[in-house]
Amino acid sequence: MIHVIPILLAALFTITTAWSLGMILFRALSIHFHRWEGRLLAFLVGSACLSAIMFALCAARLVYRGVLLALGGAIIAYAAFSGAFQTSGKPGAPLPRLWRWLFAASFAAFTYIAFFNALAPEHSSDGMGYHLAEVLKYRNAHGFTRITTKIYANLSQGIELLFLFAFDFGRHSAAALVHFAFWVTLAFLMVCYGKRIGKPGVGVAGAIFTFASPVVLLDASIAYIDVALAAVLFAVFYLLQMWAEDHDPKLLVPIGILAGFAYAIKYTGLLALPYAVGLVTWKLWRERKPVLQPALAVSVLAAVSILPWMAKNWMEVANPVSPLANRLFPNPYVHISFEDGWRSYLSRYDLPSRWQIPLDVTVRGEHLDGFIGPLFLLAPLALLALRYREGRQLLLPAALFGFTYFGNIGARFLIPVIPFISLALALAASSLPWLLMLLVIGHSIAGWPPVCGLYCAPFAFHLANVPIKAALRLIPEETYLRQYWEYNIAYMMGAAVPPKDVILASGATGLSYLPRDVRIGYESASNEVLQDILWTPVIRRYQPTRIVKFDFPRRRLRKLRVIQTASLPNDQWSIAELRVYNGSAELPRNPAWRLTARPNPWDIQMAFDNDPVTRWRTWQPAEAGMYVEVDFGRPQDLTAVVLETSEDAGAAKVRLVGADAAGPWMNVADNAIQLQHPIPVSLRLAASAELKARGIRYVLINPGDPGADDFRHYPGAWGMVAAGAVGDVRLYRIK
């Protein structure tokens, strides 16, 4: 159990540092809260401040344990000696006894579950796969390191920077406990809201509806970020309701800070800014008061958290909102086809019909990575709260923050709106206290993990047990983690692969436990190219078996351009090789040639490298007007152009234009001869050689990957040797 002490101290140190920053700010602003709401809001606002400080330390590469220890110690000490911890606010109205005991019993029971799951070794897929994997990289690099091979490294990471503060002292579980602290804060802040509006039962019921929701409970106990976002969004709402009472301009400071922090946590949190600015503007405009300065104050304070993340992405991957908007910000790091496919999948998952969402997201949890609980089948009844002013105030942010849900229909993407729906539903039933009490008790029972298993799908994502022995390290951490295949794969690769070697894989692994460079096939443009090369020998449609030839009378041209004339919404245009002839002789490639393409000019060299396993691709649906261009640098006598392409290019139609020394483009050929030319030899060795030339030394093959059986039976034909295995997942080393 001695191993638990550093974890608890690391989490407590992080939480206390954040809380101290918030208390210092509130004291400096002389904002008066009710006692508990001030303390709770101080943690959230202080977390935003600590995250911003961590961003600066990461940018300066100053993330060292000694620096963090000195920083946290200095902040806590200053808060203590300056009297920031001494609150003079009123204690607030007490809860009625029945609601107090009901809240205490339910909160204690679910805290027991969430706390010990958070304290247990982190084993969640995304927690291991990217939330803490990036934290591990930043820790080892003492700050930000440019990562262009992983889309998740380009998302805003405000909570991950808090995880980084805790991780340096207590590793994975300390980070999960920091997220757990946001769950606790949210629950108590909702209770405070009920007391503030004079309906304590509504606050208690809404809090229980939220924290006992299976997906909220699960998310809060692992190193995810959704509960933290929900807490911050609710705090923005809470502060705006306080500001609306007396228009205290000092409240605009925490409102702006938290509105910006919402974006720093997750892109969808950006909606907090128009919500805050819009509400402030509307209230002041109705009262004929000045609007510009308050709205500007909120916007500027929010920008302090938003703009650094955009600037980081702009400098690192040439897209301030990567991995989105790649059509607006073309770059060589994320393919448009990935963005389109990603959006399409997240809007549908594996559901045959969106009509299945209500049942799957509330009860079944079969397709949508969790479920929020059967109580929320009654969510439409929350509209009855519209008859109350507080109900209208709650349902507005619920509608706004829920606006992005259909962009990703996973159950946990409803977490930010659950507090608002929960309170509105409780408010709608508040006129019938016995009904509200029954809903609270029923939801608490339905959310209890053993009960969840009675109605959800067999493998639905939810907490199933309380791993007390693992949490207290009575079971060694590694022994506990070895029951999870992702960790086993990471462990196997860590044992087999030297630290500086690079691994190519098609799927995620427990990367936060693996200090290795693993390139996941779909996570960047360059990784997709590597995967394309690897799969070309075993996917015939990828192979350059189609020949497109333009013959024309001898022309003296300086430039050639091959133009796509068809729009193919389901196919990409690709060229494995572009060859230029004068009579029967091919013009040898010359470094003086200037090559370009639209789109994807960054990969055009692959159409001129004489390698059958590489190819230039549009990486987006083919459209008329796309082209590949060669500038020879001086006029050349030409009689033919040959394109070697593949079957997966679909019914691509191209024409050839050229330009002489004078410059104007002129038509050279419209009609091309198309031939089939099967590849006479295996491309396996060529693929391995190309991967090795690009820095890949190991390949991880999952059983569902193309050619998995081919790798298993003929590794020698690939120029590889088996280096490790976990079940049917196999690791190969390129010789």
C-alpha positions in Angstrom: 0.0 0.0 0.0 3.0 2.3 0.3 2.9 2.7 -3.5 -0.5 4.5 -3.1 0.9 7.4 -1.1 2.8 9.1 -4.0 -0.3 8.8 -6.2 -2.6 10.4 -3.6 0.0 13.1 -2.8 0.5 13.9 -6.5 -3.2 14.3 -7.1 -3.7 16.3 -3.9 -0.8 18.5 -4.8 -2.2 19.3 -8.2 -5.7 19.9 -7.0 -4.5 22.1 -4.1 -2.3 24.1 -6.4 -5.2 24.7 -8.8 -7.6 25.6 -6.0 -5.0 28.0 -4.4 -4.7 29.8 -7.7 -8.5 30.2 -7.9 -8.7 31.5 -4.3 -5.9 33.9 -4.9 -7.7 35.3 -7.9 -11.0 35.6 -6.1 -9.4 37.4 -3.2 -7.7 39.8 -5.6 -11.0 40.5 -7.3 -12.9 40.7 -4.0 -15.7 38.6 -5.4 -18.1 37.4 -2.7 -19.7 34.0 -3.0 -21.5 31.7 -0.7 -18.8 29.8 1.1 -19.0 26.4 -0.7 -19.7 27.8 -4.2 -16.7 30.0 -3.9 -14.4 27.1 -3.0 -15.8 24.9 -5.8 -15.6 27.6 -8.5 -12.0 28.5 -7.2 -10.9 25.0 -8.1 -12.3 25.2 -11.7 -11.0 28.8 -12.3 -7.6 27.9 -10.7 -7.4 24.8 -13.0 -7.7 27.1 -16.0 -4.9 29.2 -14.6 -2.7 26.3 -13.8 -3.3 24.8 -17.2 -2.2 28.1 -18.8 0.9 28.2 -16.6 1.7 24.6 -17.7 1.3 25.7 -21.3 3.9 28.4 -20.8 6.3 25.9 -19.1 5.8 23.4 -21.9 6.5 26.0 -24.5 9.7 27.0 -22.6 10.7 23.3 -22.0 10.8 23.8 -18.3 8.7 20.9 -17.2 11.0 19.5 -14.6 9.9 17.9 -11.3 11.8 20.5 -9.3 10.2 23.4 -11.2 6.7 22.0 -10.7 7.4 21.3 -7.0 8.6 24.9 -6.5 5.8 26.3 -8.5 3.1 24.4 -6.6 4.7 25.0 -3.3 5.0 28.8 -3.9 1.4 29.1 -5.0 0.0 27.2 -2.0 2.3 29.1 0.4 1.3 32.5 -1.0 -2.4 31.6 -0.8 -2.0 30.5 2.8 0.1 33.6 3.9 -2.0 36.1 2.0 -5.2 34.9 3.6 -6.7 33.6 0.4 -8.1 30.5 2.1 -10.0 32.6 4.6 -13.5 32.9 3.1 -15.9 35.4 4.4 -18.9 34.3 2.3 -22.2 33.2 3.8 -22.5 29.5 4.3 -25.7 29.3 2.2 -29.0 27.9 3.2 -28.8 24.3 4.6 -30.3 21.4 2.8 -33.5 19.9 4.1 -32.7 16.9 6.2 -34.3 14.3 3.9 -32.5 15.6 0.8 -29.2 16.0 2.7 -29.2 12.4 3.8 -30.3 11.2 0.4 -27.5 13.1 -1.3 -24.9 11.9 1.3 -25.9 8.3 0.9 -25.9 8.3 -2.9 -22.8 10.4 -3.2 -20.9 8.2 -0.7 -21.8 5.1 -2.5 -20.9 6.3 -6.0 -17.8 8.0 -4.7 -16.6 4.7 -3.4 -16.9 3.2 -6.8 -15.4 6.1 -8.8 -12.5 6.8 -6.4 -11.2 3.2 -6.3 -11.5 2.9 -10.0 -9.6 6.1 -10.5 -7.0 5.0 -8.0 -6.5 1.7 -9.8 -4.0 1.5 -12.6 -5.2 3.3 -15.7 -6.4 0.9 -18.4 -8.9 2.8 -20.4 -8.4 2.7 -24.2 -8.1 6.5 -24.8 -6.4 7.1 -21.5 -3.6 4.7 -22.4 -3.8 5.5 -26.1 -3.6 9.2 -26.3 -4.6 11.3 -23.3 -1.7 10.1 -21.2 0.5 9.0 -24.2 1.0 12.7 -25.1 1.5 13.5 -21.4 4.3 10.9 -21.3 6.0 12.5 -24.4 5.8 16.0 -22.9 7.2 14.7 -19.6 10.1 13.0 -21.3 10.8 16.1 -23.5 10.3 18.5 -20.5 7.6 20.3 -22.6 6.1 20.4 -26.0 7.7 18.4 -28.7 6.6 18.8 -32.3 4.4 15.8 -33.1 3.1 15.6 -36.7 2.4 11.9 -36.8 -0.6 11.8 -34.4 -3.8 13.8 -34.8 -4.6 13.7 -31.1 -1.5 15.6 -30.3 -3.0 18.6 -32.3 -6.2 18.8 -30.3 -6.4 21.3 -27.4 -5.1 19.6 -24.3 -6.0 21.9 -21.4 -6.8 19.0 -19.0 -3.9 16.9 -20.2 -1.6 19.7 -19.0 -3.1 19.3 -15.5 -2.5 15.6 -15.9 1.1 16.4 -16.8 1.5 18.3 -13.5 0.2 15.2 -11.5 1.8 12.6 -13.8 5.4 13.8 -13.0 4.8 12.8 -9.4 2.2 10.1 -9.4 2.0 8.7 -12.9 -1.2 7.5 -14.5 -3.5 7.1 -11.5 -2.7 10.6 -10.2 -3.9 12.0 -13.5 -7.2 10.0 -13.2 -7.7 11.3 -9.7 -7.4 14.8 -10.9 -10.3 14.1 -13.4 -12.2 12.5 -10.5 -11.9 15.8 -8.6 -13.9 17.6 -11.4 -16.7 15.0 -10.9 -16.8 15.8 -7.2 -16.8 19.5 -7.9 -19.5 19.3 -10.5 -21.8 17.3 -8.1 -21.5 19.8 -5.2 -21.7 22.8 -7.5 -25.1 21.5 -8.8 -26.3 21.2 -5.2 -25.2 24.8 -4.6 -27.2 25.9 -7.7 -30.3 24.3 -6.3 -29.8 26.2 -3.1 -29.1 29.4 -4.9 -32.4 29.2 -6.8 -34.3 28.3 -3.7 -35.0 24.7 -4.8 -32.5 22.5 -2.9 -34.3 19.3 -3.8 -33.8 20.2 -7.5 -30.1 20.7 -7.0 -29.7 17.4 -5.1 -31.8 15.4 -7.6 -30.0 17.0 -10.6 -26.6 16.2 -9.0 -27.6 12.6 -8.4 -29.0 12.2 -11.9 -25.7 13.4 -13.2 -23.0 11.7 -11.1 -24.9 8.3 -11.0 -25.2 8.2 -14.8 -23.1 5.2 -15.8 -21.2 7.0 -18.6 -20.4 9.9 -16.3 -19.3 7.6 -13.5 -17.0 5.7 -15.9 -15.6 8.8 -17.5 -14.9 10.4 -14.1 -12.8 7.5 -13.0 -10.4 7.4 -15.9 -8.0 9.8 -17.5 -10.6 11.2 -19.9 -11.7 14.9 -20.1 -15.5 14.9 -20.7 -16.5 15.3 -17.0 -14.0 18.2 -16.6 -15.5 19.9 -19.7 -19.0 19.4 -18.2 -17.9 21.0 -14.9 -16.3 24.0 -16.6 -19.4 24.6 -18.8 -21.7 24.4 -15.9 -19.4 26.8 -14.0 -19.7 29.3 -16.9 -23.5 29.0 -16.7 -23.4 29.3 -12.9 -21.3 32.5 -13.0 -23.4 34.0 -15.7 -26.5 33.5 -13.6 -24.8 35.2 -10.7 -23.6 38.1 -12.9 -27.2 38.5 -14.2 -28.4 39.3 -10.7 -26.3 42.5 -10.2 -24.0 42.8 -13.3 -20.9 42.8 -11.1 -18.1 43.4 -13.7 -15.6 41.5 -11.6 -17.5 38.3 -12.4 -16.7 38.7 -16.0 -13.1 37.8 -15.2 -13.7 34.1 -14.2 -16.4 33.9 -16.8 -14.0 34.8 -19.6 -11.2 32.6 -18.1 -13.5 29.5 -18.0 -15.1 30.2 -21.4 -11.6 30.1 -22.9 -10.6 27.1 -20.8 -13.6 25.1 -22.2 -12.0 25.4 -25.6 -8.6 24.5 -24.2 -10.2 21.3 -22.9 -12.0 20.3 -26.1 -12.8 22.1 -29.4 -16.5 21.7 -28.8 -16.1 23.9 -25.7 -15.7 26.9 -28.0 -19.4 27.3 -27.8 -19.0 28.6 -24.2 -17.6 31.8 -25.6 -20.6 32.8 -27.8 -22.9 31.7 -25.1 -21.1 33.9 -22.5 -20.7 36.9 -24.8 -24.2 36.5 -26.2 -25.8 36.3 -22.8 -23.9 39.3 -21.4 -24.7 41.3 -24.6 -28.3 40.5 -24.5 -28.8 41.3 -20.8 -27.0 44.6 -21.1 -28.7 45.6 -24.4 -32.2 45.0 -22.8 -31.3 47.3 -20.0 -29.8 49.9 -22.3 -26.4 49.6 -20.7 -23.0 49.7 -22.4 -22.3 46.4 -24.2 -18.9 46.7 -25.9 -16.6 46.8 -22.9 -18.1 43.8 -21.0 -18.3 41.7 -24.2 -14.8 42.6 -25.1 -13.5 41.8 -21.6 -15.0 38.2 -21.8 -13.6 37.7 -25.3 -10.1 38.9 -24.5 -9.9 36.8 -21.4 -11.1 33.7 -23.3 -8.7 34.4 -26.1 -5.8 34.0 -23.6 -6.6 30.3 -23.4 -7.8 29.8 -26.9 -5.2 31.5 -29.1 -2.1 29.7 -27.7 -3.5 26.4 -28.8 -4.3 27.7 -32.2 -0.9 29.3 -32.5 0.8 26.0 -31.5 -1.1 24.1 -34.2 -0.4 26.8 -36.8 3.3 26.6 -36.1 3.5 22.8 -35.9 1.0 21.6 -38.5 -0.1 24.7 -40.4 -3.7 24.4 -39.3 -4.9 26.2 -36.2 -7.8 23.8 -35.7 -6.1 20.5 -36.8 -7.2 17.8 -37.4 -10.3 19.6 -38.7 -10.9 22.1 -41.6 -8.1 20.7 -43.7 -9.8 22.0 -46.9 -9.6 25.5 -45.5 -6.0 25.0 -44.2 -4.3 22.6 -46.7 -1.3 20.8 -45.1 0.8 17.7 -45.4 -0.1 16.3 -42.0 -3.7 15.3 -42.2 -5.5 14.0 -45.3 -8.9 15.4 -46.2 -10.0 11.8 -46.8 -9.2 11.0 -43.2 -11.2 14.0 -42.0 -14.2 13.1 -44.2 -14.1 9.4 -43.1 -13.6 10.3 -39.5 -16.6 12.7 -39.5 -18.7 10.1 -41.3 -17.9 7.4 -38.8 -18.4 9.5 -35.7 -21.8 10.6 -36.9 -23.0 7.1 -37.4 -20.7 4.7 -35.5 -21.9 1.1 -36.3 -25.6 2.0 -36.0 -27.7 0.8 -38.9 -30.1 3.8 -38.2 -30.0 6.9 -36.1 -33.4 6.0 -34.8 -31.5 3.5 -32.6 -29.6 6.3 -30.8 -32.1 6.9 -28.0 -32.3 3.3 -26.8 -28.6 2.6 -27.4 -27.4 5.7 -25.7 -29.6 5.4 -22.6 -30.0 1.7 -22.0 -28.1 -0.7 -24.3 -24.6 0.8 -24.8 -23.9 -1.7 -27.5 -22.6 0.6 -30.2 -22.0 4.0 -28.7 -19.2 3.4 -26.1 -21.4 3.6 -23.0 -24.8 4.6 -21.9 -26.3 7.4 -19.8 -29.0 5.5 -18.0 -32.7 4.7 -18.5 -33.8 7.8 -16.6 -32.8 9.9 -19.6 -35.4 8.2 -21.7 -37.6 10.8 -19.9 -35.4 13.7 -21.1 -38.1 15.1 -23.3 -40.1 15.8 -20.1 -37.4 18.3 -19.2 -39.2 20.6 -21.6 -41.9 21.0 -19.0 -39.3 23.1 -17.1 -39.8 25.8 -19.7 -42.7 27.1 -17.6 -40.0 28.2 -15.0 -37.5 31.0 -15.6 -34.8 28.7 -14.3 -35.9 26.0 -16.6 -35.5 28.3 -19.6 -32.1 29.3 -18.4 -31.0 25.7 -18.1 -32.4 24.5 -21.4 -30.7 27.2 -23.4 -27.1 26.0 -22.7 -28.4 22.4 -23.0 -29.5 23.1 -26.5 -26.4 25.1 -27.4 -23.8 22.7 -26.0 -25.7 19.7 -27.3 -25.7 21.2 -30.8 -22.4 19.4 -31.6 -23.6 16.0 -30.4 -24.5 14.6 -33.9 -21.0 15.3 -35.0 -20.0 12.5 -32.6 -22.8 10.4 -31.3 -20.8 8.5 -28.7 -22.5 8.4 -25.3 -19.8 10.3 -23.5 -20.2 13.3 -25.8 -23.5 13.9 -24.1 -21.8 14.4 -20.7 -21.4 18.2 -21.1 -25.2 18.6 -21.4 -26.3 16.0 -18.8 -26.0 18.5 -15.9 -28.4 20.9 -17.6 -30.9 18.2 -18.6 -30.7 16.6 -15.2 -31.5 19.9 -13.4 -34.3 20.7 -15.9 -35.8 17.3 -15.5 -35.6 17.6 -11.7 -37.2 21.1 -12.0 -40.0 19.7 -14.2 -40.8 17.1 -11.5 -40.3 19.4 -8.5 -44.0 20.1 -8.0 -44.4 16.5 -7.1 -41.8 15.8 -4.5 -42.7 12.1 -4.1 -42.2 11.6 -7.9 -38.8 13.4 -7.8 -37.8 11.2 -4.9 -38.8 8.1 -6.7 -36.8 9.2 -9.8 -33.7 9.8 -7.7 -33.9 6.4 -6.0 -34.7 4.6 -9.2 -31.8 6.2 -11.0 -29.4 5.5 -8.2 -30.4 1.8 -8.3 -30.3 1.7 -12.2 -26.8 3.3 -12.2 -25.3 0.9 -9.7 -22.7 -1.1 -11.7 -24.0 -4.6 -10.8 -27.6 -3.5 -11.8 -26.4 -2.0 -15.0 -25.2 -5.4 -16.2 -28.8 -6.6 -16.0 -30.1 -4.4 -18.8 -27.2 -3.1 -20.9 -25.6 -5.0 -23.8 -23.1 -7.7 -22.7 -20.0 -5.8 -23.6 -21.3 -2.2 -23.0 -18.7 0.2 -21.7 -19.3 0.8 -18.0 -17.8 0.2 -14.6 -18.4 -3.4 -13.6 -16.5 -3.7 -10.3 -14.5 -1.9 -7.6 -10.9 -3.0 -7.9 -9.9 -2.2 -4.3 -6.9 -4.5 -4.2 -5.5 -3.2 -7.5 -6.2 0.4 -6.3 -4.3 -0.1 -3.1 -1.6 -2.0 -5.0 -2.2 -5.1 -3.0 -2.1 -6.6 -6.5 1.1 -5.4 -8.3 0.2 -2.9 -10.9 1.7 -4.9 -13.7 -0.2 -8.0 -12.7 -3.4 -6.1 -12.8 -2.7 -4.5 -16.2 -1.6 -7.7 -17.8 -5.3 -8.7 -18.1 -5.7 -6.0 -20.7 -4.5 -6.8 -24.2 -3.5 -3.2 -25.1 -1.1 -3.1 -22.2 0.2 -6.6 -23.1 0.9 -5.4 -26.6 2.7 -2.3 -25.2 4.7 -4.5 -22.8 5.7 -6.9 -25.6 6.8 -4.1 -27.9 8.7 -2.4 -25.1 10.6 -5.6 -24.5 11.3 -6.3 -28.2 12.0 -2.9 -29.7 15.0 -0.7 -28.9 14.1 2.7 -27.6 15.0 4.7 -30.8 13.4 2.3 -33.3 10.0 3.2 -34.9 7.0 0.9 -35.1 4.2 1.0 -37.7 0.8 -0.3 -36.5 -2.7 -0.2 -37.7 -4.4 0.2 -34.3 -4.0 1.8 -30.9 -2.0 0.3 -28.1 -1.2 1.2 -24.5 1.2 3.9 -25.6 1.2 5.7 -22.3 3.1 2.7 -20.9 5.4 2.5 -23.9 8.1 5.2 -24.4 8.5 4.2 -28.1 7.7 6.0 -31.4 4.6 4.1 -32.7 3.0 5.3 -35.9 -0.7 4.4 -36.0 -1.8 4.1 -39.6 -4.8 6.4 -39.6 -3.4 9.0 -37.2 -1.6 11.2 -39.7 -1.0 11.7 -43.5 2.5 10.3 -43.3 1.3 7.3 -41.4 -1.4 6.6 -44.0 1.2 6.7 -46.7 3.3 4.2 -44.8 0.3 2.0 -44.4 -0.5 2.3 -48.1 3.0 1.1 -48.9 2.7 -1.8 -46.5 -0.6 -3.0 -47.9 0.1 -2.6 -51.6 1.7 -6.0 -52.0 -1.4 -7.8 -50.6 -4.2 -5.5 -52.0 -4.2 -5.9 -55.8 -6.4 -2.8 -56.3 -3.5 -0.7 -54.9 -0.9 -2.1 -57.3 0.0 -0.1 -60.5 -1.5 -2.5 -63.0 -3.4 0.0 -65.1 -1.5 1.9 -67.9 -2.8 5.1 -69.3 -0.8 6.2 -72.4 -0.9 9.4 -74.4 0.7 9.3 -77.8 1.0 12.5 -79.8 3.2 14.0 -82.6 6.6 15.2 -81.4 6.2 18.5 -79.5 8.8 20.7 -77.9 7.5 21.5 -74.5 8.8 22.9 -71.2 5.8 21.9 -69.0 3.3 19.1 -68.9 0.2 18.9 -66.9 -2.1 15.9 -66.6 -5.6 17.1 -65.7 -8.4 15.1 -64.1 -11.7 15.7 -66.0 -14.0 13.5 -64.0 -15.6 14.0 -60.6 -15.6 10.7 -58.7 -17.1 11.1 -55.2 -16.2 7.6 -54.2 -12.7 7.3 -55.6 -9.4 9.0 -55.3 -7.1 9.7 -58.2 -3.6 8.2 -57.9 -0.5 7.9 -60.0 2.2 5.4 -59.2 4.6 6.6 -61.9 4.5 9.3 -64.5 6.9 8.6 -67.4 7.7 10.9 -70.3 9.1 9.7 -73.6 10.8 11.0 -76.7 10.3 8.3 -79.2 11.2 5.0 -77.5 13.5 6.6 -75.0 12.2 7.6 -71.6 13.5 11.0 -70.4 15.6 10.3 -67.3 14.4 12.0 -64.2 16.4 15.1 -63.4 16.7 16.9 -60.0 16.1 20.2 -62.0 12.6 19.1 -62.7 10.0 21.0 -60.7 7.1 18.9 -59.7 3.8 20.0 -58.3 0.2 18.8 -58.0 -3.3 20.0 -56.9 -4.2 18.7 -54.4 -1.4 17.1 -52.3 1.7 18.7 -53.7 3.7 17.3 -50.9 3.7 13.7 -52.1 4.2 14.3 -55.8 7.7 13.0 -55.8 6.3 9.5 -55.3 5.0 9.5 -58.8 8.6 10.0 -60.1 10.6 7.6 -57.9 10.5 4.3 -59.9 9.1 2.5 -56.9 6.0 0.3 -57.6 4.8 0.4 -53.9 4.7 4.2 -53.7 2.2 6.5 -55.4 0.9 10.0 -55.4 -2.8 10.2 -54.3 -5.2 13.0 -54.0 -6.3 11.7 -50.6 -9.7 13.1 -51.3 -12.4 12.3 -53.8 -11.3 13.0 -57.4 -12.7 16.2 -58.9 -12.4 17.8 -62.3 -9.5 20.3 -62.4 -7.1 18.3 -60.2 -3.7 18.0 -61.9 -0.1 16.8 -61.8 2.5 19.1 -63.4 6.1 18.7 -64.5 8.3 21.7 -65.3 11.5 20.4 -67.0 13.3 23.6 -66.6 14.0 23.9 -70.3 12.1 22.7 -73.5 12.2 19.0 -74.3 11.1 17.0 -77.4 8.3 14.7 -76.3 6.1 12.1 -78.1 4.4 10.2 -75.3 3.3 10.3 -71.6 2.6 7.1 -69.6 0.7 7.0 -66.3 1.0 3.9 -64.2 -2.0 3.8 -61.9 -4.2 1.4 -60.0 -7.7 -0.1 -60.1 -8.8 1.8 -57.0 -8.5 5.0 -58.9 -12.0 4.3 -60.3 -13.1 5.6 -63.7 -10.6 8.4 -63.7 -10.5 10.5 -66.9 -7.6 12.6 -67.8 -6.3 14.9 -70.5 -2.8 16.2 -71.3 -1.9 19.9 -71.7 1.5 21.4 -72.2 3.4 24.7 -72.4 6.4 25.7 -74.5 9.0 28.3 -73.5 6.5 31.1 -74.3 4.3 29.8 -71.4 0.6 29.6 -72.5 -1.1 26.2 -71.9 -2.2 24.3 -75.0 -4.0 21.0 -75.5 -1.7 18.1 -76.2 -3.9 15.0 -76.1 -7.5 14.3 -74.9 -7.7 10.6 -75.6 -5.5 8.0 -73.9 -5.0 4.3 -74.5 -5.7 2.2 -71.4 -4.0 -1.1 -70.8 -3.7 -3.7 -68.1 -0.2 -4.7 -67.0 -0.1 -7.2 -64.1 2.8 -7.0 -61.8 5.0 -10.0 -62.6 6.9 -10.1 -59.3 6.1 -9.9 -55.6 6.2 -6.5 -54.1 6.8 -7.6 -50.6 10.5 -6.9 -50.4 10.0 -3.6 -52.2 7.5 -2.5 -49.5 9.8 -3.5 -46.7 12.7 -1.8 -48.2 10.7 1.4 -48.7 9.4 1.3 -45.1 12.9 0.8 -43.8 14.2 3.7 -45.9 11.5 5.9 -44.3 12.7 5.0 -40.8 10.3 2.1 -39.9 12.1 -0.9 -38.3 9.1 -2.8 -36.9 5.6 -3.6 -38.1 2.8 -4.6 -35.8 0.1 -6.7 -37.6 -3.4 -7.2 -36.1 -5.4 -10.2 -37.2 -7.9 -8.1 -39.2 -5.2 -6.3 -41.2 -4.9 -7.0 -44.9 -2.3 -9.8 -45.4 -2.2 -10.8 -41.8 -2.0 -14.5 -42.8 0.5 -13.7 -45.4 2.8 -12.1 -42.9 2.3 -15.0 -40.5 3.1 -17.7 -43.1 5.8 -15.9 -45.2 7.7 -13.4 -43.1 10.9 -14.2 -44.9 9.3 -13.2 -48.2 8.8 -9.7 -46.7 12.4 -9.5 -45.5 11.1 -9.7 -41.9 11.5 -11.8 -38.9 9.0 -12.4 -36.1 9.9 -10.3 -33.0 7.0 -10.9 -30.6 3.3 -11.8 -30.3 0.3 -11.3 -28.1 -2.4 -13.8 -29.2 -3.0 -13.2 -32.9 -1.3 -9.7 -32.8 2.2 -10.1 -34.1 5.3 -7.9 -34.3 7.9 -8.2 -37.1 11.3 -6.7 -37.5 12.4 -5.6 -40.9 15.9 -7.1 -41.6 
